Amino acid sequence: ILLLTKGADEVILERLKAGHPSTKTTQDHIQHFAEQGLRTLVIAMAELTEDIFAEWGPLYYEAQVSLTDREEKIHDACEQLEKNLCIVGVTAVEDRLQDDVPATLHYLLQAGIVVWLLTGDMMETAINIGFSSRLIPHGAQIIRVRVHGTQSNIQEELETCQKEKGTVKRA
């Protein structure tokens, strides 16, 4: 039985078989694609024994028919199989802006409206979207903040940026 799955790099890469030989090369490719403004998905696989699949089947069925928290239970059931994966490949596609996005953002900014770019994409992809939408002017100083965790961790990182760059204002 062959399990095929796809997902964001940070999710799939952490589920790879320990010592998987393609991890570094794949990460380099993903970084390269993100720098070009492309959206990526990692495709991976695992071979399952019939015993493992037979044991998992009832768990998945119970998740599917659950009347409460169905999506979470299905996610948890699927996550149990998505272990010790091997990379099959990476897709990279251009996700073009809709018509008139740059002009609309320009008008909003001219009107004094504060516009934020919030995305689940990789930082490099988000920056490229910022440039292509004209939300970030060419030559602008970009401060990169990568923080996972609590609000206090985020606040601490922003304060560090403020001290180093003098550009982050506290609300």
FIKOLRO-161956 format. One record per residue: residue number from 1; x, y, z of N, C-alpha, C in turn. Coordinates in steps of 0.02 Angstrom, whole numbers. Example, Ala and Ser with C-alpha at 12.3 -4.5 7.8 and 13.67 -1.06 7.14 Angstrom:
2
> k,nX,nY,nZ,caX,caY,caZ,cX,cY,cZ
> 1,660,-284,390,615,-225,390,660,-165,390
> 2,642,-112,354,684,-53,357,645,2,394
This chain:
171
> k,nX,nY,nZ,caX,caY,caZ,cX,cY,cZ
> 1,43,-59,0,0,0,0,45,61,0
> 2,32,106,-46,73,166,-53,33,226,-29
> 3,60,261,21,30,323,46,64,381,12
> 4,25,424,-20,50,486,-49,18,544,-12
> 5,58,594,4,32,653,38,67,715,12
> 6,35,772,23,66,835,3,50,886,56
> 7,93,937,60,80,989,109,136,1040,109
> 8,129,1087,156,179,1139,163,246,1108,184
> 9,300,1140,163,366,1111,177,379,1102,251
> 10,360,1151,293,374,1144,364,337,1086,396
> 11,281,1066,368,242,1010,394,272,944,369
> 12,281,939,304,304,876,275,376,860,294
> 13,420,910,294,490,897,308,501,869,379
> 14,459,889,426,467,863,494,441,791,500
> 15,406,767,449,379,699,451,421,649,410
> 16,478,672,386,520,628,345,554,576,388
> 17,573,522,355,612,469,387,677,500,412
> 18,698,482,472,759,509,501,818,499,454
> 19,857,551,444,916,546,401,900,543,327
> 20,841,564,308,821,563,237,873,602,196
> 21,901,573,144,957,604,108,939,667,67
> 22,876,675,49,858,731,5,837,794,42
> 23,837,793,109,809,849,146,844,915,131
> 24,909,918,134,947,980,123,937,1005,52
> 25,942,961,4,933,980,-66,862,1006,-77
> 26,813,973,-49,743,994,-56,734,1063,-25
> 27,761,1074,34,755,1139,67,787,1194,24
> 28,843,1179,-7,876,1227,-51,831,1245,-111
> 29,800,1194,-140,754,1206,-196,694,1247,-175
> 30,665,1230,-117,607,1267,-92,626,1340,-81
> 31,684,1352,-51,707,1421,-40,714,1458,-106
> 32,744,1425,-155,753,1455,-221,685,1473,-252
> 33,637,1427,-249,571,1440,-276,537,1498,-240
> 34,542,1499,-174,511,1553,-135,540,1621,-153
> 35,605,1623,-164,638,1686,-183,614,1711,-251
> 36,588,1666,-292,560,1685,-356,485,1702,-351
> 37,459,1699,-290,388,1715,-278,341,1658,-294
> 38,366,1597,-299,325,1539,-315,299,1507,-251
> 39,239,1479,-255,209,1444,-199,226,1370,-206
> 40,247,1340,-151,271,1272,-154,229,1223,-113
> 41,229,1162,-134,202,1105,-96,252,1049,-102
> 42,261,1012,-47,306,954,-47,262,892,-53
> 43,282,847,-96,247,783,-105,292,729,-75
> 44,261,685,-34,299,632,-2,260,567,-3
> 45,294,513,13,262,448,12,289,403,67
> 46,251,351,81,273,299,127,240,234,106
> 47,275,180,115,246,114,101,217,88,167
> 48,155,67,164,120,43,224,109,-33,217
> 49,116,-67,273,98,-138,272,23,-144,277
> 50,-2,-201,258,-74,-213,263,-97,-212,335
> 51,-54,-236,381,-72,-236,452,-79,-165,479
> 52,-33,-121,461,-37,-51,484,-100,-18,456
> 53,-113,-30,392,-172,0,361,-236,-27,392
> 54,-239,-92,405,-298,-123,435,-310,-97,505
> 55,-256,-84,541,-261,-57,609,-286,15,608
> 56,-264,52,557,-282,123,552,-353,134,526
> 57,-378,89,484,-444,97,453,-501,113,501
> 58,-509,74,554,-564,89,601,-556,157,635
> 59,-495,177,649,-483,243,679,-506,298,632
> 60,-490,291,568,-510,340,519,-586,340,510
> 61,-616,281,510,-689,276,503,-723,312,561
> 62,-700,299,622,-729,332,681,-723,408,676
> 63,-667,432,650,-658,504,642,-708,531,590
> 64,-718,494,536,-764,517,484,-836,522,507
> 65,-857,477,550,-927,477,571,-938,514,637
> 66,-886,543,664,-892,580,727,-939,640,719
> 67,-979,651,769,-1025,708,768,-995,770,799
> 68,-938,761,832,-904,819,863,-831,819,842
> 69,-806,877,828,-735,886,810,-713,841,753
> 70,-756,830,705,-742,784,650,-677,802,613
> 71,-670,866,593,-611,886,554,-546,873,594
> 72,-547,890,657,-488,880,699,-471,805,705
> 73,-523,764,714,-512,692,722,-486,661,657
> 74,-513,683,600,-488,659,535,-415,679,526
> 75,-400,742,543,-330,766,538,-284,724,582
> 76,-305,711,644,-263,672,690,-254,600,664
> 77,-307,571,636,-301,503,610,-252,501,551
> 78,-258,549,506,-213,550,449,-141,562,470
> 79,-132,604,520,-65,619,545,-30,557,571
> 80,-68,509,596,-38,447,622,-4,407,567
> 81,-30,411,505,1,374,450,58,412,418
> 82,56,478,423,106,520,388,170,525,429
> 83,204,470,435,268,467,471,318,430,428
> 84,382,444,441,436,409,405,427,414,329
> 85,412,474,308,400,486,237,464,494,197
> 86,459,483,132,513,496,85,488,549,36
> 87,531,594,17,512,647,-29,504,619,-99
> 88,450,638,-131,439,621,-201,459,680,-244
> 89,440,740,-222,457,800,-260,426,862,-229
> 90,437,918,-264,410,982,-242,377,1015,-302
> 91,318,1043,-292,287,1082,-344,299,1156,-329
> 92,305,1195,-381,314,1267,-374,273,1301,-428
> 93,223,1339,-407,179,1372,-456,175,1447,-442
> 94,166,1484,-496,157,1555,-490,84,1568,-471
> 95,74,1608,-421,7,1626,-399,-2,1701,-414
> 96,-28,1715,-473,-32,1785,-495,-83,1824,-456
> 97,-69,1888,-449,-116,1933,-417,-177,1943,-462
> 98,-233,1956,-431,-293,1972,-470,-283,2040,-503
> 99,-321,2052,-556,-316,2116,-591,-327,2174,-543
> 100,-290,2228,-554,-299,2291,-518,-278,2290,-444
> 101,-248,2236,-420,-227,2235,-350,-174,2289,-336
> 102,-121,2295,-377,-72,2347,-363,-102,2418,-362
> 103,-145,2432,-411,-175,2499,-414,-221,2511,-355
> 104,-260,2461,-335,-305,2468,-278,-266,2481,-214
> 105,-213,2443,-204,-171,2453,-144,-140,2523,-145
> 106,-118,2545,-203,-89,2612,-210,-139,2665,-188
> 107,-202,2659,-211,-253,2708,-192,-268,2706,-117
> 108,-270,2646,-88,-282,2640,-16,-226,2674,23
> 109,-164,2662,2,-107,2693,37,-107,2769,28
> 110,-125,2793,-32,-129,2865,-43,-183,2897,1
> 111,-235,2859,16,-289,2885,58,-272,2882,132
> 112,-211,2858,148,-190,2855,217,-214,2794,255
> 113,-239,2746,218,-263,2684,250,-203,2638,260
> 114,-197,2611,321,-143,2565,337,-160,2497,309
> 115,-114,2469,271,-125,2403,240,-71,2355,266
> 116,-93,2297,287,-47,2245,311,-48,2186,263
> 117,9,2154,256,14,2092,217,22,2035,267
> 118,-29,1995,275,-27,1937,319,-34,1875,277
> 119,11,1828,284,10,1769,242,41,1710,278
> 120,21,1652,258,51,1591,284,107,1566,239
> 121,122,1605,187,175,1586,141,244,1594,174
> 122,294,1567,141,362,1578,164,377,1653,159
> 123,422,1676,201,437,1748,203,459,1775,136
> 124,501,1737,100,526,1760,35,468,1768,-14
> 125,421,1721,-13,363,1726,-57,321,1788,-38
> 126,311,1799,26,272,1856,49,305,1922,27
> 127,371,1926,31,406,1987,11,397,1998,-64
> 128,402,1944,-104,391,1951,-176,320,1973,-191
> 129,272,1948,-154,202,1970,-163,197,2044,-145
> 130,232,2065,-92,232,2136,-73,259,2180,-128
> 131,313,2158,-161,341,2197,-216,294,2198,-276
> 132,268,2139,-296,227,2135,-356,161,2172,-347
> 133,137,2177,-285,75,2214,-272,87,2288,-260
> 134,151,2307,-259,173,2375,-245,158,2397,-173
> 135,145,2348,-131,135,2364,-60,202,2381,-28
> 136,255,2350,-52,323,2365,-30,358,2401,-88
> 137,376,2465,-79,410,2499,-133,482,2473,-141
> 138,506,2472,-203,575,2450,-215,622,2497,-178
> 139,672,2468,-146,719,2506,-106,699,2514,-34
> 140,640,2489,-15,617,2495,54,658,2450,100
> 141,666,2472,161,700,2431,211,650,2378,235
> 142,671,2316,233,628,2261,255,657,2232,319
> 143,617,2229,370,637,2199,433,602,2132,437
> 144,640,2079,444,612,2012,446,608,1989,519
> 145,549,1969,540,538,1944,607,509,1874,601
> 146,545,1826,627,521,1757,627,515,1734,699
> 147,455,1729,723,444,1709,792,386,1660,794
> 148,395,1606,830,341,1559,843,333,1557,919
> 149,273,1556,942,264,1549,1013,215,1599,1041
> 150,230,1621,1101,184,1662,1139,186,1735,1118
> 151,136,1772,1140,134,1843,1125,194,1879,1155
> 152,216,1856,1214,275,1889,1244,338,1876,1203
> 153,344,1817,1173,401,1804,1129,400,1851,1069
> 154,341,1861,1041,334,1905,983,349,1976,1003
> 155,323,1999,1060,335,2067,1084,410,2077,1096
> 156,442,2028,1125,515,2032,1139,554,2039,1074
> 157,535,2001,1023,570,2004,958,559,2072,925
> 158,498,2098,929,484,2164,900,524,2219,936
> 159,529,2214,1002,568,2263,1040,642,2260,1022
> 160,667,2200,1010,737,2192,989,747,2225,921
> 161,699,2216,875,703,2249,810,701,2324,818
> 162,660,2348,863,654,2421,874,721,2449,898
> 163,753,2415,943,817,2437,968,871,2437,914
> 164,871,2383,874,922,2376,822,910,2421,762
> 165,847,2428,742,831,2465,681,800,2533,694
> 166,768,2540,753,736,2603,769,675,2617,727
> 167,642,2564,701,586,2576,655,520,2546,678
> 168,520,2506,731,458,2475,752,427,2517,807
> 169,366,2540,797,333,2583,846,282,2542,884
> 170,281,2550,948,234,2514,991,167,2550,991
> 171,113,2513,985,46,2543,982,22,2563,1052
